[in-house]
């Protein structure tokens, strides 16, 4: 098994921080507003447009810097090649 380098770890940390900040911005902008709500499964498992947009932003930011990475996302499932 190969271990990531310090440069790789620093780059990944920077990208993940950027992704989290972007998702946070989207969530803050959507807080308290009107948005669509869907039921994923069962009556108590809801997802909003804001949830999906924040998840998409995280994936977009990470994939821009690490295009070979995949995701197992809460709202939209698996995204891997």
Secondary structure by P-SEA (a helix, b strand, c coil): cccccaaaaaaaaaaaaaaaaaaaaaaaaacccbbbbbbcccccccccaaaaaaaaaaaaaaaaccccccccccccccccc
